[in-house]
Amino acid sequence: MSTLQQTIRNDEQKEQKKDAEADSEAKVMESLFQCVVRKAPKFFDGSKSLMGIQIGDEVSVLKERVGPDGMYHLCRLEKKNEKRDSTAITVGWFPISCLEKLK
């Protein structure tokens, strides 16, 4: 039993490391195009989901049609915090149906 638990922990650590590396790469990837968030899904909180989104936010699309059935875009959200004079960058999947491409 302990061997199985250790194997599971090792797999989880490898997956977390891989996700962190992918996030780091995505933060500097070239944007394909910009979209604005038109809808915010009620139940959208998966481990690869773009979090902290609000209606009206502009996101950079980094990869098109990712995830299950190609129903998501890989997006980058940059939010400026004027009080701290910094920018928070988050990366994740967001449903294509909730985005509107900017021209």
MDAnalysis code that builds the backbone (N, CA, C; Angstrom):
import MDAnalysis as mda
import numpy as np

u = mda.Universe.empty(309, n_residues=103, atom_resindex=np.repeat(np.arange(103), 3), trajectory=True)
u.add_TopologyAttr("name", ["N", "CA", "C"] * 103)
u.add_TopologyAttr("resid", np.arange(1, 104))
u.add_TopologyAttr("resname", ["MET", "SER", "THR", "LEU", "GLN", "GLN", "THR", "ILE", "ARG", "ASN", "ASP", "GLU", "GLN", "LYS", "GLU", "GLN", "LYS", "LYS", "ASP", "ALA", "GLU", "ALA", "ASP", "SER", "GLU", "ALA", "LYS", "VAL", "MET", "GLU", "SER", "LEU", "PHE", "GLN", "CYS", "VAL", "VAL", "ARG", "LYS", "ALA", "PRO", "LYS", "PHE", "PHE", "ASP", "GLY", "SER", "LYS", "SER", "LEU", "MET", "GLY", "ILE", "GLN", "ILE", "GLY", "ASP", "GLU", "VAL", "SER", "VAL", "LEU", "LYS", "GLU", "ARG", "VAL", "GLY", "PRO", "ASP", "GLY", "MET", "TYR", "HIS", "LEU", "CYS", "ARG", "LEU", "GLU", "LYS", "LYS", "ASN", "GLU", "LYS", "ARG", "ASP", "SER", "THR", "ALA", "ILE", "THR", "VAL", "GLY", "TRP", "PHE", "PRO", "ILE", "SER", "CYS", "LEU", "GLU", "LYS", "LEU", "LYS"])
u.atoms.positions = np.array([
    [0.822, -1.192, 0.000],
    [0.000, 0.000, 0.000],
    [0.875, 1.268, 0.000],
    [1.927, 1.264, 0.819],
    [2.795, 2.445, 0.890],
    [3.546, 2.652, -0.421],
    [3.883, 1.576, -1.109],
    [4.543, 1.691, -2.412],
    [3.607, 2.342, -3.415],
    [2.365, 1.960, -3.405],
    [1.378, 2.547, -4.298],
    [1.185, 4.030, -3.981],
    [1.100, 4.388, -2.718],
    [0.941, 5.794, -2.325],
    [2.149, 6.620, -2.757],
    [3.337, 6.074, -2.610],
    [4.547, 6.777, -3.023],
    [4.580, 6.971, -4.536],
    [4.163, 5.967, -5.276],
    [4.105, 6.065, -6.738],
    [3.127, 7.151, -7.161],
    [1.997, 7.211, -6.503],
    [0.992, 8.243, -6.808],
    [1.554, 9.625, -6.506],
    [2.213, 9.786, -5.341],
    [2.822, 11.069, -4.996],
    [3.870, 11.488, -6.013],
    [4.694, 10.542, -6.435],
    [5.723, 10.838, -7.439],
    [5.093, 11.290, -8.752],
    [4.048, 10.596, -9.176],
    [3.351, 10.975, -10.417],
    [2.751, 12.373, -10.307],
    [2.148, 12.684, -9.157],
    [1.560, 14.007, -8.950],
    [2.630, 15.093, -8.984],
    [3.778, 14.835, -8.377],
    [4.873, 15.808, -8.387],
    [5.393, 16.039, -9.804],
    [5.521, 14.969, -10.579],
    [5.971, 15.098, -11.967],
    [4.979, 15.921, -12.775],
    [3.694, 15.668, -12.571],
    [2.649, 16.401, -13.290],
    [2.659, 17.877, -12.906],
    [2.819, 18.172, -11.626],
    [2.878, 19.561, -11.167],
    [4.085, 20.277, -11.750],
    [5.206, 19.598, -11.819],
    [6.414, 20.187, -12.388],
    [6.229, 20.465, -13.875],
    [5.615, 19.516, -14.582],
    [5.357, 19.686, -16.010],
    [4.403, 20.858, -16.250],
    [3.365, 20.976, -15.425],
    [2.414, 22.083, -15.550],
    [3.086, 23.426, -15.271],
    [3.953, 23.471, -14.276],
    [4.652, 24.717, -13.942],
    [5.575, 25.139, -15.085],
    [6.262, 24.178, -15.701],
    [7.134, 24.485, -16.832],
    [6.315, 24.989, -18.022],
    [5.169, 24.356, -18.272],
    [4.303, 24.785, -19.370],
    [3.780, 26.196, -19.124],
    [3.411, 26.511, -17.884],
    [2.940, 27.860, -17.540],
    [4.037, 28.890, -17.770],
    [5.262, 28.558, -17.369],
    [6.382, 29.483, -17.565],
    [6.605, 29.766, -19.042],
    [6.539, 28.726, -19.866],
    [6.704, 28.899, -21.307],
    [5.572, 29.740, -21.890],
    [4.351, 29.485, -21.441],
    [3.187, 30.191, -21.978],
    [3.193, 31.670, -21.618],
    [3.810, 32.016, -20.505],
    [3.844, 33.422, -20.087],
    [4.661, 34.282, -21.040],
    [5.562, 33.663, -21.800],
    [6.394, 34.421, -22.744],
    [6.083, 34.088, -24.205],
    [5.101, 33.217, -24.437],
    [4.721, 32.855, -25.808],
    [4.151, 34.049, -26.558],
    [4.336, 34.031, -27.863],
    [3.752, 35.050, -28.733],
    [2.242, 34.826, -28.817],
    [1.497, 35.898, -28.753],
    [0.044, 35.841, -28.827],
    [-0.399, 35.687, -30.286],
    [-1.401, 34.837, -30.521],
    [-1.970, 34.679, -31.863],
    [-2.945, 35.810, -32.172],
    [-3.793, 36.121, -31.187],
    [-4.763, 37.208, -31.308],
    [-5.354, 37.501, -29.950],
    [-6.119, 38.571, -29.860],
    [-6.749, 39.012, -28.614],
    [-8.240, 38.688, -28.648],
    [-8.775, 38.376, -27.495],
    [-10.214, 38.158, -27.341],
    [-10.684, 38.890, -26.093],
    [-11.974, 39.165, -26.070],
    [-12.594, 39.737, -24.879],
    [-13.553, 38.682, -24.316],
    [-13.614, 38.593, -22.999],
    [-14.483, 37.633, -22.325],
    [-15.902, 38.180, -22.351],
    [-16.814, 37.439, -22.961],
    [-18.216, 37.857, -23.058],
    [-19.111, 37.134, -22.064],
    [-18.705, 35.947, -21.617],
    [-19.460, 35.184, -20.622],
    [-18.468, 34.548, -19.668],
    [-18.873, 34.371, -18.436],
    [-18.055, 33.676, -17.442],
    [-18.820, 32.442, -16.969],
    [-18.339, 31.248, -17.298],
    [-19.045, 30.030, -16.885],
    [-19.151, 29.932, -15.366],
    [-20.288, 29.440, -14.887],
    [-20.510, 29.326, -13.446],
    [-19.587, 28.287, -12.820],
    [-19.494, 27.135, -13.448],
    [-18.728, 26.025, -12.878],
    [-17.521, 25.750, -13.763],
    [-16.506, 26.567, -13.603],
    [-15.303, 26.453, -14.422],
    [-14.102, 26.604, -13.507],
    [-13.645, 25.474, -12.956],
    [-12.570, 25.548, -11.973],
    [-11.612, 24.362, -12.046],
    [-11.385, 23.841, -13.232],
    [-10.469, 22.725, -13.383],
    [-9.023, 23.139, -13.167],
    [-8.157, 22.159, -13.089],
    [-6.748, 22.438, -12.795],
    [-6.039, 23.190, -13.922],
    [-6.569, 23.132, -15.134],
    [-5.949, 23.829, -16.267],
    [-6.751, 25.062, -16.683],
    [-7.770, 25.405, -15.917],
    [-8.656, 26.523, -16.248],
    [-8.003, 27.867, -15.973],
    [-8.356, 28.850, -16.794],
    [-7.908, 30.220, -16.581],
    [-8.775, 30.820, -15.475],
    [-8.142, 31.185, -14.382],
    [-8.871, 31.681, -13.219],
    [-8.722, 33.199, -13.111],
    [-9.611, 33.824, -12.348],
    [-9.545, 35.256, -12.110],
    [-10.127, 36.089, -13.238],
    [-10.910, 35.465, -14.082],
    [-11.498, 36.121, -15.255],
    [-12.775, 36.846, -14.867],
    [-12.991, 38.001, -15.492],
    [-14.243, 38.738, -15.345],
    [-14.730, 39.132, -16.731],
    [-16.031, 39.294, -16.861],
    [-16.599, 39.722, -18.141],
    [-15.986, 41.062, -18.523],
    [-15.544, 41.157, -19.768],
    [-14.916, 42.374, -20.265],
    [-13.395, 42.326, -20.269],
    [-12.808, 41.341, -19.596],
    [-11.345, 41.202, -19.606],
    [-10.863, 40.854, -21.008],
    [-9.697, 41.370, -21.368],
    [-9.057, 41.007, -22.629],
    [-8.003, 39.954, -22.342],
    [-7.986, 38.905, -23.159],
    [-7.003, 37.836, -23.014],
    [-6.250, 37.660, -24.329],
    [-5.037, 37.171, -24.215],
    [-4.240, 36.822, -25.384],
    [-4.399, 35.335, -25.633],
    [-4.753, 34.956, -26.844],
    [-4.875, 33.548, -27.197],
    [-3.503, 33.062, -27.649],
    [-3.015, 32.017, -26.974],
    [-1.689, 31.480, -27.254],
    [-1.743, 30.237, -28.132],
    [-2.787, 29.415, -27.938],
    [-3.017, 28.204, -28.739],
    [-4.509, 28.059, -28.931],
    [-4.882, 27.673, -30.124],
    [-6.306, 27.484, -30.414],
    [-6.706, 26.029, -30.244],
    [-7.965, 25.843, -29.881],
    [-8.613, 24.533, -29.826],
    [-7.804, 23.479, -29.073],
    [-7.678, 23.691, -27.764],
    [-6.996, 22.740, -26.893],
    [-8.020, 22.077, -25.988],
    [-7.580, 21.083, -25.259],
    [-8.452, 20.433, -24.287],
    [-9.449, 19.490, -24.906],
    [-10.369, 18.998, -24.072],
    [-11.364, 18.029, -24.542],
    [-12.169, 18.563, -25.726],
    [-12.195, 17.800, -26.795],
    [-12.936, 18.130, -28.019],
    [-12.516, 19.467, -28.637],
    [-11.363, 20.001, -28.258],
    [-10.895, 21.267, -28.817],
    [-11.835, 22.425, -28.521],
    [-12.480, 22.397, -27.368],
    [-13.499, 23.393, -27.013],
    [-12.934, 24.617, -26.291],
    [-11.603, 24.665, -26.124],
    [-10.982, 25.733, -25.350],
    [-9.826, 26.361, -26.133],
    [-9.476, 27.579, -25.753],
    [-8.240, 28.211, -26.217],
    [-7.327, 28.310, -24.994],
    [-6.026, 28.174, -25.218],
    [-5.057, 28.445, -24.170],
    [-4.855, 29.950, -24.159],
    [-5.159, 30.583, -23.042],
    [-5.162, 32.048, -22.961],
    [-4.243, 32.549, -21.854],
    [-3.811, 33.794, -22.035],
    [-3.008, 34.475, -21.018],
    [-3.775, 35.734, -20.600],
    [-3.916, 35.917, -19.297],
    [-4.577, 37.092, -18.741],
    [-3.539, 37.890, -17.966],
    [-3.434, 39.159, -18.298],
    [-2.522, 40.051, -17.590],
    [-3.360, 41.098, -16.865],
    [-3.278, 41.085, -15.541],
    [-4.032, 42.054, -14.733],
    [-3.049, 42.950, -14.009],
    [-3.233, 44.253, -14.190],
    [-2.357, 45.225, -13.540],
    [-2.893, 45.577, -12.166],
    [-1.989, 45.619, -11.197],
    [-2.317, 46.045, -9.846],
    [-1.628, 47.385, -9.640],
    [-2.393, 48.444, -9.763],
    [-1.811, 49.788, -9.685],
    [-1.292, 50.121, -8.289],
    [-1.899, 49.556, -7.257],
    [-1.447, 49.815, -5.890],
    [-0.030, 49.286, -5.671],
    [0.225, 48.113, -6.225],
    [1.544, 47.490, -6.063],
    [2.466, 47.770, -7.240],
    [1.941, 48.419, -8.268],
    [2.701, 48.706, -9.482],
    [3.297, 47.420, -10.064],
    [2.419, 46.404, -10.214],
    [2.861, 45.121, -10.746],
    [1.780, 44.547, -11.659],
    [2.149, 43.500, -12.379],
    [1.218, 42.817, -13.265],
    [1.205, 41.333, -12.940],
    [0.016, 40.788, -12.708],
    [-0.141, 39.354, -12.470],
    [-0.490, 38.689, -13.796],
    [0.227, 37.633, -14.121],
    [-0.007, 36.917, -15.370],
    [-0.478, 35.513, -15.032],
    [-1.647, 35.138, -15.573],
    [-2.152, 33.783, -15.406],
    [-2.396, 33.179, -16.773],
    [-2.235, 31.872, -16.856],
    [-2.380, 31.149, -18.112],
    [-3.293, 29.958, -17.870],
    [-4.169, 29.682, -18.820],
    [-5.034, 28.514, -18.695],
    [-6.011, 28.415, -19.846],
    [-6.799, 27.357, -19.797],
    [-7.814, 27.125, -20.827],
    [-9.044, 27.967, -20.523],
    [-9.700, 28.445, -21.594],
    [-10.968, 29.155, -21.441],
    [-11.881, 28.757, -22.590],
    [-13.184, 28.534, -22.323],
    [-14.097, 28.078, -23.366],
    [-14.186, 29.062, -24.535],
    [-14.060, 28.538, -25.729],
    [-14.134, 29.360, -26.938],
    [-15.485, 30.067, -27.017],
    [-16.533, 29.373, -26.595],
    [-17.889, 29.922, -26.692],
    [-18.091, 31.173, -25.828],
    [-17.196, 31.410, -24.890],
    [-17.317, 32.571, -24.001],
    [-16.436, 33.733, -24.434],
    [-15.735, 33.583, -25.553],
    [-14.805, 34.606, -26.020],
    [-15.289, 35.241, -27.320],
    [-14.928, 36.495, -27.508],
    [-15.182, 37.190, -28.770],
    [-13.853, 37.739, -29.277],
    [-13.515, 37.341, -30.486],
    [-12.236, 37.774, -31.078],
    [-12.274, 39.275, -31.381],
    [-11.193, 39.955, -30.995],
    [-11.062, 41.379, -31.294],
    [-10.412, 41.537, -32.668],
    [-10.798, 42.590, -33.366],
    [-10.250, 42.798, -34.711],
    [-9.004, 43.608, -34.690],
])
